[in-house]
């Protein structure tokens, strides 16, 4: 009896040592398929509940939408398809429109709600096509009986210190990894071909998850990044307000503290004027990643869920890795000499347009005016001339025959 008691204490100590701020029980999350049940599989998009990470020893549940070529009726017996995990941003939920989009593309897609809620079920027209509903009212979302944490600033920031039970970033990574493990357990999913993408806070979470869960073969953080405690990010005041706990939050939950472990191929999607995830922090986050990486920085890209999953390049990028499709052009570092900007370009598709975008303004990045100089491809290099010495930030956009745009690294001077 004494031996069993000591063994129990030992196991408990190990769990406590593992489940702490900035550290996740990776092995458990990757190997234990969460308990789950289907709430509704009457249509092509299934409503599912799976077990979330416990809070103070009490069970929680997570709602998710799931769709795949199999649920859509476009599946051959014995075949497998790639999978993708979709992470919503602040104010978001599991979006049925999102899983529908990816399932029609040929993927098994799962999108979970990370605020303990269940959104309205999907609706379809007489033609079988989905009726778009991602802009539904938040009041239509129902709080689960065994809901996990809400996703306000209180849970995201103020919870740091003490236990991890009230730390939203900790539970979000756990519950996303559980969704990934659940997805991989389905017979129609090829476990060697899975990806993750997230928007805004979901992009932030994508950065964390891609740094921690090495099973993914591709990751696309949209807007979200690390180094939120620096620069002009709207998140910085909330982090600064933590006072003596500020350093603990940064170490535990800022993606900048974890991206140096990321070996998953990543595609970074953002805009030049984003208020939430500012270009400086984005560039710094990108620079930390060890794996293959590329950019898509769109001049004045809008910030929303719809705008975040709209770029065709996200699908093309993931297709190229998980389906062997034609890849996006690869663009090297931007180099400037005597006002001439150059970046090496390697592409299997014809390049239709090159542009150099830059700003000479100071002040808030979200308020700066940018200008454009047309460029061209010469001997495998994107070239644009006439960059003023007064330009302080610049980037080259390269658009191919598919109207797919990628960019060089961001330059600062």
N, C-alpha and C positions, 0 to 999 in steps of 0.2 A: 504493500500500500504506500509506504514511504517512498519507494522507488518511482511509482506512478506519479505521486505528487511532485517529486523533484523533476521528473520528466515533463510534466505539465507546466511547471514554472519555467523550465528551460525553453520550451516551445513558445510560451507566452512572451518571454524576454526577447526571443528572436524576432517574433512578429512585431513587437513594439519597436525594436531597433530598426526594422525595415520600414514600418509604416510611420514615417515622420516627414516633416516639412522638407521638401526638396529631394526626397528619396521615395521610390515607389517599389512595391512588391512585384517586380517585373516577371519573375519566373511563374508565380502564381497566376498573374493576369494573362500570361501567354499560354498557359497549359490547362487551366480549369475553365471548361465551357460553362458559362453562366446558365442557371436554370431559366427557362423561358416558356412562354405559352402564347399561342396565337389567339388574338381577340377577334379578328375578322379576316377571313381569307376568301370571301365571296367574290372579290374583284381582283383585278390585276395587281393592285397594291395592297399588301397585307399589313394589318395593324398588329403589333407585337409588344409584349411586355417581357423584359428580362431583368434578372436580379442585379441591382447596383451594388456599389460598395457600401458596407454597413456603416452606420453612424452611431457611435457610442454603443456598439454591440447589437444594435437593432437593425433588422433587414430593411433595405430600401428597394424600390423598383424604378425602372427606366422605361419610358415609352419609346418605340421606334417604328418607323415605316420601313418596309422592305419590298423591293421589287427586283425582278430579274427577267431575262428572256424566258425563263421557265414559267414565272407567274403570268407573263404576257402571252404565253402560248406559242412562243417562237423558239422552241428548244428541241434538240434532237437527243433522244435517249442515249445516255453514255457519254455525252460531251461535257466539257466543263468550260466555264466562262471566268473572266477576270472579275475581281470584286473591288468595290470602292466604299470607303467610309466618309460620310459627309457631315461636317461639323458646323452648326449654325453660329451666328454671332450674337452680340448683345441684343436683347429684345426679340430674338428669334426663337425657333422651335424646330421640331422635325418637320421638314417641308416635303409634302407629297409630290409637289411639282418637281422638286430636285431629284428624287429617286426615280420618278417617271422619265425624266430627261436622260438619266444615265442608263436605265434599264433599256430604253429604246436604242441606246447607243451600243448595247451588247454587254452591259455590265450587270452584275449582281450588286445592288446598291442598298446601303442601310444608312438611315438618317435618324439620329436619336434626339430627344429633347433633354437638355441639360439644366432644366430649371424645375424638374419634378412635375411636369404638366403633360397633358394629352391634347393635341390640337384637333380641330374638326376633321372628320374622315373625308377621303377624296370623293369627288363626284365626276361622273362621266356623262357625255352627251349620247344621243341616240346612235351616233356614228362610231361610238367606242372610244373616241378621243377624250382625253382628260380636260375637265373644266378648270382653268387656272384659279388657284385659291390662296397663293402664298401671301397675298395682301389682306388676309382675313383679319378681323379685329382680335386683339389679344384677349378680350373678355370672353371669347369663344373657347379658350383653352381651359380645360378642367384640371384642377389640382389632383394628383394621384393620392390614393389612400395611404400608400407607403412611399410618399414622395421623398426625394433626397433634398439637397440644398437648393435654395433659390439662387438667382444669379445677379444680385444687386452688388453695389460697391462694398457693402458690409461683408458679404461672403467672399468677395474677390480680394479685398485689401485688409479691412479692419480685423479680420479673423486671425491674422498671423500672431503666433505666440500661443503657448499652451499646447493643446492637442490638435491633431489634423481633422478632427470630426467636423469642424465648421469652416474648413478651408476649401473653397470652391475650386481653385486650381488643382489641388490634390485629387479631389473626387472626380473632376472632369477628365483628367488623364486616365484615371482608373476606369471610368465608365466608357470612355472611348475605346480603350484597349479591350474591355470586355465585349464591346460591340464588334471589334475586329475579330476576336476569338470566336464569337458566335457566328459571324459571317463565314469564317474559314471552316466552321464545322458543317456547313451545308454541303451536301453531296455534289451540287451543281457548280460549286466554286473551286477554282484552281488555287490552292493555298500558296502556290509560288508566284501568283500574279495578283497582288492587291496593292491599292494605293489609298491615299488620304488627301482630302482637300477641305479647307475651312475658310470662312469669310469673317473678317474683322476679329472679334474675340475668338471666332473659330480658326482664323489664321494664326492668332497667338497660340491657341491650343494645338494647332497643327505643328507649329515649331517645337513645342514641348514633346508631343507624341512622337514625331519623327526623330527626335533626339534620344528617345527612351525605348521605343518599340522598333527593333531592327528588322521585323518581319516585312515591313512595307518595302515595296520596290520603287515607289515614287511618291512624292509629296508636293502639294501645291498650296503654300500659304498665300491667301489673298488679303492684302492690306496688313494683316497682323504680323507682328515681329517682336523683337526684344528691345532692350535698352530703353524701356519706357520711363525710367527714372532720370533720363537725360533729355536735353533739348526742349522742344516745344510740344511734346505730346500732351494731349488733354488728360492723359492718365497721370502725369507727373505730380500735379498737386495732391492727388489722393495718396500717392506713395510718399511724398514729402510730409504729409500730415501724420504719417505713422511715427514720426519722431525717432525715438531710440529703437523702434522696431523696423525702421526703414531698411537697414542693411540686411536684416533677417529675411524680409520679403524678397528683396532683390536676389539674394543668394538662393533662396528656395524656389521662387516662382517666376522670376524674370527669365524669359527664354534665352537672353544673352548669357546666362550662367550655365546653360545646357547645350546650346547649339554647337559648341566645340566638340561634342561627341557625335554629332549627326553625320552619318555616312550615306544616308538615303539620298538618291538623286532628287534634287529640288528645283522647282520652277517658281520664281518669285514674281507675283503680280501686284502692282500698286500704281498709284498715280503721282504726278509731280506735286500736287497740292493737297495731299491728304492731311487732314487735321489730326486724326486719331493716331496714325502711324506715320510719323514724319520721315522724309527721305533720308535724313542723316542717320536716324536709328535703323532704318531699313537697310541702308548700305552697310552699316556696322554689323547687323545681324547676318546678312548674306555673307560677309567676309569671314565669319566664324565657322561656317560649314565646311566639313572635310570632304564630303562627297561631291559628285558632279553637280553643277548648278548653272542656272541661266536666268535671264531677266525678261520681264515685260513691264516697262514703266510707261504708262500712257499719259500724255499731256492732259491734265485736268480730268482724270478719270473720276467718275461719280462714286460716292461711297454708299452702298446699299447691298442688300442680299441679291436683288435682281441684277444689279450692275456687276456684282461680284462673281456670279456664275455665268454671266453672259459671254465673256471672251471665248471665241472659238479655239484660241491657242491652248487653253487648259485641256480640252478634250484631245487635241492633236498631240500635245506633249505626252499625256498619259497613254494614248493609243500607241505612240511610237515605242514606249517602254514595255507595255503589257501585251500589245498585239502585233508588234513588229512592223507598225505602219511607218510611212515616210516621216522622218523627224523634222522638227523645226530647224531653221538655220541656226548655226552656232556662231556666236559673235564674241570676239576676244575683248581684251581690255582697251579702253579708249586712250589714245595717245595724242598729245597736242604739241606741235612745234611751229612757232612763227604763225600762229593763227590757223594752222592746218590740222584738223582732227582726223585721225585714222583709226580704224578698227578692223582686224582681220575677220573675214566672213567665210564660213564653210557651209555649203548648202547643196542639197540634192534637188532643190526646186529653184526655178528662176527667180531672181530678185527683181522686183518691179519698182521699188521706191526706196530711197535713202534720204533721211532728214536729220539734221543736227538741231536739237532744241536746247536753248540756253536762257539763263536769266542773268541780268546785271544788277538786279534790285537787291536791296538788303531788307531787313525787317522779317516779319513772319513769313514762313515759306508758303503758307496757304494764301497769302495776299500778293505774292510777287508776280510780276508780269513776265511771261516767257516769249521769246522770239524764235523764229525758225529759219534755217538756211538749208536749201536743197543740196543734196549730195549725189554721189554716183558710186558705182562699183568699178574699180580699176584693178585688174590683176589680183582678184581675190580679196581686195580691201575696200571697205566702205570709206569714202573720202568726202570731206566737206571743208571748204576753205572760207576764211573770213571771220573766224571766231574772235571777237574783241578781247583785248587784254583785260577788260573790265568784267568779263563774264566770270561769275563765281561758281556756277553749277551748270552742268551740261550733260546731255545724253544723246546717243545716236539711235534712231529707230530704223529698223530694216524690215520691209514688208515684201513678202514673196507673192508668187502668182496665185496662191490660195487666198490672198488678202489676209494672211497671218502675219502678225507683227511681233518681232522680238527686239530687244535693245542691247546695246553695249552696257558695260558697267557705267555707273554714274561717276562723272568726273567733278572734282572740286579743285578750285585754285583761288 
